[in-house]
Amino acid sequence: MRALSAVLAVLVLGLAAAMPAHAWESAKEVVHGSARVLEKGETMVGILSPLGYGVHERATVFTHPALLLLLTPSLWARLAVLDGTAGLSIEGGYQQSWLHLVTQGDSGGDGSSEKSAPGYAQLGMAWSQLLTPNVQLTLAGGYLAEFGREDREDRFTGLYWRVGSHFLFREVNLVLAEVRGKVLAGEDLEVPTASLIFARQLGRARLGFGACFGRFGPEQFPEVLDKPLFVYPWLDVWWRF
């Protein structure tokens, strides 16, 4: 199995390297975590990254095929209001997990079930400012609603926020840094999460690796974790064409 995985990895990287070069011309082209959108008809897809498609010069929709395999549908949209040195967009989306409804049995001893499908919805604004051709800063925030959590009886509403930056080096190397968090009404402040990713251009593909930091526990991933996790690695390959 490990040998097969290694062969597939070599084939993927070899195919990526063989494609025509398509380096980042500026940090303004970075869509991950920014207010930027794809061009009309343009597609971005990765092994773990969301699938994005430019339905209009100012509108991009996203979904996550990898999460769909885990019975966690998601749909996100980004509408660009400004698209220049300063980028401003309206963003919104929805994600909900049905996985534990399949993997867990009835919770009630009398045969009744109190199962729910945890999820959340967001609607807000994102601002990306190009400080130099190779440096971009992003600020975003807006309304957040969480629902279906087994540890909470009611829907919780509040605000989400994120701060990110993109640093481009020699057109083929990119560093992405981001901190994000949320504030829910009537709840204690939660520890923000952070990520630090290095990406390398390989033809039309991007190879990214790094780490995510924070407190990732059963409340975020009830089907996977039974105790808090404070750091985990991040690795992905994605294409944009």
Steps between C-alpha positions, in 0.01 A plus 500: 500500500781740586675412175183573303459834677860591421453410131183711479677794663786477250255485208305802626813709550643385168182598317497836676860571409438407135219753458572847358630740763239733645663688786326756720547845344410672827348425840173639359448165322475306827141385560557287812376692805476834315229722353607411144294300250580275206459623144184398314530134397812446711522196729703426811502148640718312747526168675391655830436861398150615402385486140448853369345619176470851357136532394550870419785751488396607852350181643655170608334199663677239711423153630711235671503156327717343772249599770213375285655153519464535878129590465576866571355712218611860467432789265674839506486806277709814461379811315761765419395861548848642439777322311813710479790578729228489765257210479163498677257209486181369654544141619261242636453129535365195674647173628333212688614152601277194481778249560427414862135426413635203310786399731315532835205305634195626685585720796189417699468183703130473412577487130445869442763704325624849581736517206573826325715616210748766616570783260544872458426786261691822442439831324749784502753717320867453409758767418834424332757777465804463276777671698764422237479277190623214719320566829126493567307547825145372553241590766160331514207466735125468526199312636530138616228251597575154643232234530450129569779466756438214745656699785261792440123495494443820304644672198787733587567821311795737508784635292790342313825670407829425329826679422732366235804591294667371185870540423625419150866423429646476148152433354507128585519497882212614719453521877144516633441594865157531659332538839126451538247485779141554606296663776168336585228675700496383862814288458854538629761620255651210306868463424565615140649257251800578281662351191837544334535354150783499246401441136719430198395545138553188285375563149129574542492319833579624849650282770427629849607384844495647848314476831184617675506612863226545759268281700329246277280276712198272488269800464657575160565142386273270707541209258880507515627641832418407858755739656644840406759529225716814499691466174468291188688492166357636175590362155327548167543524124265721296462620146368818343404505132 
